Amino acid sequence: MTVELRSPWKVGETTYPAGALLAARFDDFMKGKTDLTVLFAPDAETSLAGASWTRNHLLLNEMHDVASRIEVLTPRRRGEWKRKPLGGARALATLSASGVDPDRSDEFFLVDTGFLHPTTLARGIVGSLQPKVLKRTPAFFDASHDQVQQFFVKSDDGTRVPYFVVSPKHMQLDGQNPTLLYGYGGFEISLRPSYSGVVGRAWLARGGVYVIANIRGGGEYGPKWHEAALKSHRLLAYQDFAAVARDLVARKITSVEHLAAQGGSNGGLLVGNMLTLYPQLFGAIACEVPLLDMKRYTKIAAGSSWIAEYGDPTDPKQWAFIRTFSPYQNVHKGVKYPPVIFLTTTRDDRVGPQHARKMAAKMLDWGDDVLFYENVEGGHGAGADSKQKARLYALAYAYLWQHVAAKPGQ
C-alpha cells in the first residue's frame, strides 16, 4: 500500500512531510501496525509529480528544479526497496512514466515533451532496452535554431525562484530581444516544459524570447510551494514574477521596453498585479479572462469556490490583505501604465467577463492605453472552435509583438 501525503502526518513520534510517498504492507496496516517506509521525501529542489505501478516495480515521476526525472523502485524484503533511475531522460523536459497493465506486466508508457520537441509516446519494459517510440505529434515550427536554458533568481525575501528561457541559440545579450514572460502561480498548478505550436509560430519563429516563471503558488516544488502564496501571502507570488522580470533585464536578455507579460485566469490576476504594482517593469501586457475585482470575486461566476486560495473579502480582516492584490482597487488615475489588452468571453462561467469589462472601462475613462476584446462564445477558454481560438491567439501575440519588437516593422 502506498500513501501520498497532501499535508503533514504524525504517526507515533514521527511526522512525515506533505508531498511524501510512504509504503506499508497492506495486511499489517489494516491490523493497526504502522511500519511505514519513506519512498520519497520532498526537499528544497525536488517534488513528486506522480507514481505508477507495473507488476513488479513502482515508477516515481519526480520534478527536480521543475525538470523531470524518473526512478524505478522495486520492493524486496520487508521495508527494503531497490531503486535506480529509469534512464534516457532528456534535460529540461517533462516526462511521465505509467504502467500499462500493473496486474500482468512490467510494460510502461513514457510520454516525453519539451519546449522545442513535440510530445512523444513510447513503450518500454522495465529493465529492458530503450523504450520504443510509438507516436509523435507533428512539429509546427522549426526549433533547430533555438535553445532552452534555466536560470534562478532570488525573490524579495531571498527565496530561490526558477525560470525557463527559450531563445535563439545565438541571441545577443544587448537588451534588445522581444521577450514574453508568462506565469500562473496558483492552485498548485506546475508550469513544466511543454511543446506549444502557438508559442512557436507566433513568438519563437519570429526571433522572440519566451520565458516561463515558476513562481510560488504553483506546484513546482510540491504542496509547500503552493501554500507559500495562499491568502495573506499572495503578494509573494507577484514579487517572484517581478524578480524574474528584473533578472531578465539585468542579464541583458531584454529591457523594459522590450519585455511583455502574459497570463490568463489566475494568471490574469497575476499580470493585473504586474500592471498596477509593477508598471515600470513592462513594455506591454496581455491580461486574459482575468480575475481583477477581488472585492466582489466571490459574487461573480464560480468565484466563491476559490476562498481557500485567495481569502474571503466579506471578512474585513481578510479584505485587508486581499485589497493589496486586487488590481481593480489598486489602479489609479494619472499613473503611467504600460499598454494593456484585456481579453475575455461573454460566456465565461468560471471567472466571468465582468472583471475585464470593469477594469478596461475604468482605465479607458482615464485615457490609458487600453484595448478590450470580448468574444461572445468559448466559455473560459479561447473561443468555441479552432478558428476562434486562432483569432484570439493571433490578437494577443500580435498586440504584444507590435509593442515590444526590437525593430520597427518586425
C-alpha positions as CSV (number, residue, x, y, z in Angstrom):
1,M,0.0,0.0,0.0
2,T,1.3,3.5,-0.8
3,V,0.2,6.7,0.8
4,E,0.8,10.1,-0.8
5,L,0.6,13.0,1.7
6,R,-1.1,16.3,1.0
7,S,-0.4,17.6,4.5
8,P,2.0,16.6,7.3
9,W,1.1,13.3,9.0
10,K,2.2,12.4,12.5
11,V,2.5,8.7,13.2
12,G,3.8,7.9,16.7
13,E,6.8,10.1,17.3
14,T,7.4,10.6,13.5
15,T,6.0,13.4,11.4
16,Y,6.0,12.8,7.7
17,P,6.1,15.9,5.5
18,A,3.5,17.0,2.9
19,G,4.4,15.7,-0.5
20,A,6.0,12.5,0.8
21,L,5.2,9.0,-0.5
22,L,5.0,6.2,2.1
23,A,4.7,2.4,1.8
24,A,3.3,-0.2,4.1
25,R,2.3,-3.8,3.9
26,F,-1.5,-3.6,3.4
27,D,-2.4,-6.5,5.7
28,D,-0.2,-5.3,8.5
29,F,-1.6,-1.7,8.2
30,M,-5.2,-3.0,8.4
31,K,-4.3,-4.8,11.6
32,G,-3.2,-1.5,13.1
33,K,0.6,-1.7,12.5
34,T,2.2,1.5,11.4
35,D,5.5,0.3,10.0
36,L,6.0,2.9,7.2
37,T,8.8,3.1,4.7
38,V,9.5,6.5,3.1
39,L,9.7,6.0,-0.7
40,F,10.0,9.7,-1.5
41,A,10.5,12.8,0.7
42,P,10.5,16.2,-0.9
43,D,13.3,18.6,-0.4
44,A,14.1,22.2,-1.4
45,E,14.6,21.2,-5.0
46,T,12.6,18.1,-5.6
47,S,8.9,17.2,-5.5
48,L,6.8,14.2,-6.5
49,A,4.7,14.6,-9.7
50,G,3.1,11.1,-9.5
51,A,3.7,7.4,-9.1
52,S,2.5,4.4,-11.1
53,W,2.9,0.6,-10.6
54,T,3.9,-2.0,-13.1
55,R,3.6,-5.7,-12.0
56,N,6.9,-5.7,-10.1
57,H,8.1,-2.1,-9.9
58,L,6.9,1.3,-8.8
59,L,7.7,4.2,-11.2
60,L,8.2,7.6,-9.4
61,N,7.8,10.7,-11.6
62,E,9.8,13.3,-9.9
63,M,10.5,17.0,-10.5
64,H,13.9,18.3,-9.8
65,D,14.0,22.0,-10.2
66,V,10.9,21.6,-12.4
67,A,12.6,19.2,-14.9
68,S,11.7,15.5,-14.9
69,R,13.5,12.5,-13.6
70,I,12.1,9.0,-13.2
71,E,13.1,6.4,-10.6
72,V,12.3,2.7,-10.6
73,L,11.6,1.3,-7.1
74,T,11.4,-2.5,-6.6
75,P,10.2,-3.9,-3.3
76,R,12.4,-6.6,-1.7
77,R,12.3,-7.8,1.8
78,R,10.2,-6.2,4.5
79,G,10.7,-2.4,4.3
80,E,13.6,-2.7,1.8
81,W,13.3,-1.3,-1.7
82,K,15.9,-1.3,-4.5
83,R,16.0,1.9,-6.6
84,K,17.6,3.1,-9.8
85,P,17.0,5.7,-12.5
86,L,14.9,4.8,-15.5
87,G,17.5,6.4,-17.7
88,G,17.2,8.1,-21.0
89,A,15.7,11.3,-19.6
90,R,16.0,14.4,-21.7
91,A,17.4,17.5,-20.0
92,L,15.0,20.3,-19.2
93,A,12.0,18.3,-20.3
94,T,8.8,16.8,-18.9
95,L,8.5,13.1,-18.8
96,S,5.8,10.8,-17.3
97,A,6.0,7.0,-17.0
98,S,3.0,4.9,-16.2
99,G,2.3,1.2,-16.0
100,V,0.4,-0.3,-19.0
101,D,-1.2,-3.3,-17.1
102,P,0.1,-3.5,-13.5
103,D,-1.6,-6.8,-12.9
104,R,0.1,-8.6,-15.8
105,S,3.4,-7.0,-17.0
106,D,6.2,-4.6,-16.4
107,E,5.4,-2.6,-19.5
108,F,5.1,1.1,-19.3
109,F,4.2,4.1,-21.4
110,L,6.6,7.0,-21.5
111,V,5.3,10.5,-22.5
112,D,8.1,13.0,-23.3
113,T,7.6,16.6,-24.2
114,G,9.6,19.9,-24.1
115,F,9.6,23.5,-25.3
116,L,11.4,22.5,-28.6
117,H,10.3,18.9,-29.2
118,P,6.8,17.7,-29.8
119,T,5.1,15.3,-27.4
120,T,6.3,11.7,-28.0
121,L,4.7,8.4,-26.8
122,A,7.0,5.4,-26.3
123,R,6.5,1.9,-24.8
124,G,9.1,0.1,-22.8
125,I,9.6,-2.7,-20.3
126,V,11.3,-2.1,-17.0
127,G,14.9,-3.4,-17.2
128,S,14.9,-3.8,-20.9
129,L,16.3,-1.8,-23.7
130,Q,15.5,1.8,-24.7
131,P,11.7,2.4,-24.9
132,K,10.4,2.3,-28.5
133,V,8.7,5.4,-29.9
134,L,5.1,4.6,-30.9
135,K,3.8,8.0,-32.0
136,R,4.9,11.6,-32.1
137,T,2.8,14.7,-32.5
138,P,3.7,16.9,-35.5
139,A,6.1,19.8,-35.3
140,F,4.6,23.2,-36.0
141,F,7.8,25.3,-36.2
142,D,11.5,25.0,-36.9
143,A,13.1,24.7,-33.5
144,S,16.6,23.9,-34.8
145,H,17.8,27.5,-34.2
146,D,16.5,27.7,-30.6
147,Q,17.8,26.6,-27.2
148,V,16.4,26.1,-23.7
149,Q,18.1,27.4,-20.6
150,Q,17.1,27.6,-16.9
151,F,18.0,30.3,-14.5
152,F,17.3,31.1,-10.9
153,V,16.7,34.4,-9.2
154,K,16.2,35.4,-5.5
155,S,12.9,37.0,-4.8
156,D,12.5,39.9,-2.4
157,D,12.5,37.6,0.7
158,G,15.5,35.6,-0.6
159,T,13.5,32.6,-2.0
160,R,15.2,30.9,-5.0
161,V,12.8,31.1,-8.0
162,P,13.4,29.1,-11.2
163,Y,12.5,30.2,-14.7
164,F,13.0,28.8,-18.2
165,V,14.2,30.9,-21.2
166,V,13.6,29.7,-24.7
167,S,15.6,31.8,-27.2
168,P,17.7,31.8,-30.4
169,K,21.0,29.9,-29.9
170,H,22.9,33.0,-31.0
171,M,20.9,35.5,-29.0
172,Q,22.8,38.8,-28.5
173,L,22.8,40.0,-24.8
174,D,22.2,43.6,-25.8
175,G,18.8,44.2,-24.1
176,Q,17.0,44.4,-27.5
177,N,15.3,41.0,-27.7
178,P,11.5,41.0,-27.8
179,T,10.7,38.8,-24.7
180,L,7.4,37.4,-23.5
181,L,7.2,36.5,-19.8
182,Y,4.4,34.1,-18.9
183,G,3.2,32.9,-15.5
184,Y,0.3,31.5,-13.4
185,G,1.2,31.0,-9.8
186,G,-1.9,29.4,-8.2
187,F,-3.9,26.3,-7.3
188,E,-0.7,24.1,-7.2
189,I,-0.5,24.1,-11.0
190,S,3.0,23.5,-12.3
191,L,4.3,25.2,-15.4
192,R,6.6,22.5,-16.8
193,P,8.4,22.3,-20.1
194,S,5.9,21.6,-22.9
195,Y,5.5,22.0,-26.6
196,S,3.3,24.7,-28.0
197,G,2.9,25.2,-31.7
198,V,1.1,28.5,-31.0
199,V,4.0,30.0,-29.0
200,G,6.5,28.5,-31.5
201,R,4.8,30.0,-34.6
202,A,3.6,33.3,-33.0
203,W,6.7,34.2,-31.0
204,L,9.8,31.9,-31.3
205,A,9.8,31.6,-35.1
206,R,9.9,35.5,-35.3
207,G,13.1,35.5,-33.2
208,G,11.4,36.3,-29.9
209,V,12.4,35.0,-26.4
210,Y,9.8,33.1,-24.4
211,V,10.1,32.8,-20.6
212,I,8.2,30.7,-18.1
213,A,8.4,31.9,-14.5
214,N,7.9,29.1,-11.9
215,I,6.6,31.4,-9.1
216,R,5.2,30.4,-5.8
217,G,1.5,29.4,-5.7
218,G,2.2,26.7,-8.3
219,G,3.1,23.1,-7.6
220,E,6.7,23.0,-8.9
221,Y,8.1,22.1,-5.5
222,G,5.1,20.3,-4.1
223,P,2.3,21.5,-1.7
224,K,4.7,23.8,0.2
225,W,5.3,25.9,-3.0
226,H,1.5,26.4,-3.4
227,E,0.9,27.1,0.3
228,A,3.6,29.7,0.4
229,A,1.4,32.1,-1.7
230,L,-2.0,31.4,-0.2
231,K,-4.3,34.2,1.0
232,S,-2.3,36.8,3.1
233,H,1.0,35.6,1.4
234,R,-0.3,36.2,-2.1
235,L,2.0,39.1,-2.8
236,L,5.0,36.7,-2.6
237,A,4.0,35.2,-6.0
238,Y,3.9,38.6,-7.6
239,Q,7.2,39.5,-6.0
240,D,8.7,36.4,-7.6
241,F,7.4,37.3,-11.0
242,A,8.7,40.8,-10.7
243,A,12.1,39.4,-9.6
244,V,12.2,37.3,-12.8
245,A,11.4,40.4,-14.9
246,R,14.2,42.4,-13.3
247,D,16.7,39.5,-13.8
248,L,15.9,39.3,-17.5
249,V,16.8,42.9,-17.8
250,A,19.9,42.5,-15.5
251,R,21.2,39.7,-17.8
252,K,20.6,41.9,-20.8
253,I,18.3,39.3,-22.4
254,T,15.8,42.2,-22.8
255,S,14.9,45.6,-21.4
256,V,11.7,47.1,-20.0
257,E,10.6,48.5,-23.4
258,H,11.1,45.0,-25.0
259,L,9.5,43.0,-22.2
260,A,5.9,41.8,-22.3
261,A,3.8,39.9,-19.7
262,Q,1.0,37.5,-20.4
263,G,-1.3,35.5,-18.2
264,G,-4.9,34.1,-18.1
265,S,-7.5,33.4,-15.4
266,N,-5.4,33.3,-12.2
267,G,-2.6,34.3,-14.4
268,G,-4.7,37.2,-15.5
269,L,-4.8,38.3,-11.8
270,L,-1.0,37.9,-11.8
271,V,-0.4,40.2,-14.8
272,G,-3.2,42.5,-13.5
273,N,-1.0,43.0,-10.4
274,M,2.1,43.5,-12.6
275,L,0.1,46.3,-14.3
276,T,-0.9,48.0,-11.0
277,L,2.1,47.2,-8.7
278,Y,5.0,47.0,-11.2
279,P,4.1,49.1,-14.2
280,Q,7.7,50.3,-14.6
281,L,8.9,46.7,-15.4
282,F,6.9,46.0,-18.6
283,G,6.5,47.4,-22.1
284,A,3.1,45.7,-22.7
285,I,0.7,43.3,-21.0
286,A,-1.9,40.8,-22.2
287,C,-4.5,40.1,-19.5
288,E,-6.7,37.2,-20.5
289,V,-10.0,36.0,-18.9
290,P,-8.7,37.6,-15.7
291,L,-9.8,37.9,-12.1
292,L,-9.4,41.6,-11.2
293,D,-12.0,42.8,-8.8
294,M,-11.2,40.8,-5.7
295,K,-13.6,42.8,-3.6
296,R,-16.5,41.1,-5.4
297,Y,-14.9,38.0,-7.0
298,T,-17.0,35.7,-4.7
299,K,-20.2,37.1,-6.2
300,I,-19.1,36.6,-9.8
301,A,-19.4,33.3,-11.6
302,A,-17.6,30.5,-9.7
303,G,-15.6,32.9,-7.6
304,S,-17.0,31.7,-4.2
305,S,-15.3,28.3,-4.7
306,W,-11.8,29.9,-4.5
307,I,-12.0,31.4,-1.0
308,A,-9.4,28.8,0.2
309,E,-7.0,30.2,-2.4
310,Y,-7.5,34.0,-2.0
311,G,-9.5,34.5,1.2
312,D,-13.0,35.9,1.9
313,P,-13.4,39.6,1.0
314,T,-16.6,39.8,3.1
315,D,-14.5,39.4,6.2
316,P,-12.9,42.8,7.0
317,K,-9.7,41.2,8.4
318,Q,-9.2,39.2,5.2
319,W,-10.2,42.0,2.9
320,A,-7.3,44.0,4.5
321,F,-4.8,41.7,2.8
322,I,-6.9,40.8,-0.3
323,R,-7.1,44.5,-1.1
324,T,-3.3,44.6,-1.5
325,F,-3.6,42.3,-4.6
326,S,-6.9,43.5,-6.1
327,P,-6.0,45.3,-9.3
328,Y,-9.4,46.9,-9.7
329,Q,-9.0,48.7,-6.4
330,N,-5.3,49.5,-6.9
331,V,-5.4,51.1,-10.4
332,H,-5.2,54.9,-10.1
333,K,-5.8,57.8,-12.4
334,G,-2.7,59.7,-13.6
335,V,-0.3,56.7,-13.3
336,K,1.7,55.8,-16.4
337,Y,0.8,52.2,-17.1
338,P,2.2,50.1,-19.9
339,P,-0.1,49.4,-22.9
340,V,-2.5,46.6,-22.0
341,I,-5.0,44.4,-23.8
342,F,-7.9,42.8,-21.9
343,L,-9.3,39.6,-23.5
344,T,-12.5,37.9,-22.2
345,T,-15.6,36.0,-23.3
346,T,-19.2,36.7,-22.7
347,R,-19.9,33.1,-21.7
348,D,-17.1,32.7,-19.2
349,D,-19.0,31.0,-16.4
350,R,-15.8,30.4,-14.3
351,V,-14.3,33.8,-13.8
352,G,-16.9,36.0,-15.6
353,P,-16.3,38.8,-18.1
354,Q,-17.3,41.5,-15.5
355,H,-13.7,41.7,-14.2
356,A,-12.1,42.6,-17.6
357,R,-15.1,44.8,-18.6
358,K,-14.9,46.9,-15.4
359,M,-11.1,47.3,-15.4
360,A,-11.0,48.2,-19.1
361,A,-13.8,50.7,-18.6
362,K,-12.2,52.4,-15.7
363,M,-8.8,52.8,-17.5
364,L,-10.4,53.9,-20.8
365,D,-12.2,56.6,-18.9
366,W,-8.9,57.9,-17.7
367,G,-7.4,57.8,-21.2
368,D,-4.9,55.0,-20.5
369,D,-3.5,52.9,-23.4
370,V,-6.0,50.1,-23.3
371,L,-7.6,47.7,-25.8
372,F,-10.5,45.4,-24.9
373,Y,-11.8,42.4,-26.8
374,E,-14.7,40.2,-25.8
375,N,-15.6,37.0,-27.7
376,V,-19.2,36.1,-27.4
377,E,-18.5,32.3,-27.3
378,G,-16.0,30.0,-25.8
379,G,-16.6,29.9,-22.1
380,H,-13.4,30.3,-20.0
381,G,-11.3,29.2,-23.0
382,A,-10.0,31.0,-26.0
383,G,-13.0,30.5,-28.3
384,A,-15.6,27.9,-29.2
385,D,-13.7,26.4,-32.1
386,S,-10.3,26.3,-33.7
387,K,-11.0,29.4,-35.9
388,Q,-12.0,31.5,-32.9
389,K,-9.1,30.3,-30.9
390,A,-6.6,31.1,-33.7
391,R,-8.1,34.6,-33.9
392,L,-7.7,35.2,-30.2
393,Y,-4.2,33.8,-30.0
394,A,-3.2,35.9,-33.0
395,L,-4.7,39.0,-31.5
396,A,-2.8,38.6,-28.2
397,Y,0.6,37.8,-29.7
398,A,0.3,40.4,-32.5
399,Y,-0.5,43.1,-29.9
400,L,2.4,42.2,-27.7
401,W,4.8,41.9,-30.6
402,Q,3.9,45.3,-32.0
403,H,4.7,46.9,-28.7
404,V,7.9,45.2,-27.7
405,A,9.5,44.1,-31.0
406,A,13.2,45.1,-31.2
407,K,13.0,46.7,-34.7
408,P,10.3,48.8,-36.3
409,G,8.0,46.7,-38.6
410,Q,9.2,43.4,-37.2
